[in-house]
Amino acid sequence: MLKEIFGEGEEQLIKIALTHPSYTKENNLPDLENYERLEFFGDSVLKLFTSKLLYETYPNAAEGELSKIRSILVSDAILGEVAIKIGLDKLIILGPSEEKQGGRKRESNIACSLEAVLGAYYLSGKRDEIESFIRKYILTYAEDVDKHFEKYNAKDILQQYTQGYNKTRPEYNVVSVTGPAHKPVFNVEVLWENKVIGNACGKSKKEAEQMSAYEACKFLNIIEE
């Protein structure tokens, strides 16, 4: 799938980009053989190309508006969704313990690996392919993020409200996890002042928390639908 999207890349770099730190740790391999360094680099590559495309797409938007949209587009939630869409989760090389703990579907793991892959292909000279990928798979979220920013940023909005109100933070509890192991559904409730103020489901714990925070914000009349 990666070759279909980006073409040929330097094989050793691609392998490293797909290797989770748990694999090198459990096999006593050097840290340089996992994706952490490439992820560090790929994070900058992602932001550079995303910034360029947003700058071109929204010629009249102010810096603050562009930064707001970009912060969501490069988040683990969006990257994780994109990574699963292209089948990257199936390619990650995990240590046995991380595999058993569901690491193949963990949002942060696949998001980091996607950033590492972008870094690897950038070093392989695939700049045009990276821009095309970001335009096709990531920039497509921009319009919805722009129109419904509160939906994507509800946890921060809710926390700012509760801390401003009485210097407390909302708490999130996983009520249940249903569905097959490869496709779980998380049900999460958010509590504030010992009361449930929101409840929602999501494909990951983070997504469910975000959606329950959104429901809480609507319940408290912080945001409107």
C-alpha angles and dihedrals in degrees: 000000000000091000090051090055104036105015123225118349136177101291098215092051092050091050091051090048089057096046116100118214090244090066095054092043095050092045096044092242126151116274088237088073094065129074101258097101093043090047089055090053095039091054088064092044090053093049092046095054094038090051091049093051093045090049090054096041097049105037093167099045120112122236093257093054092049091048091050093053093043092052089062097040092056094042123118089248094061096036092049091052092048093047092054090046091059093041097248092138089067092055101051115113108224136181114250094252094050089048092053091049092057096259093149090070097035107124096219093051097052093040091054092047091051090053089049091050090053089051092049094050092046089056087048089059097253097136096138091048091051092051091049091049094051091046092050102039108023110024089057088076093056099088093050091045090051093050098039104029093145090062091058096040101038096121092058092043092051094047093049089052097048094044090049091048100049108342094257132122129227117249126222123211128186104231096184146341115216137170130052120323092251092051110029125177116213121207111200132180126199121216131197125177087359093300129112106240100167142017131183145149130238144169090252135025091252093051092049091049091050093049094046089050088052090053089048092051090053091047091053091044091239091130135016127228 
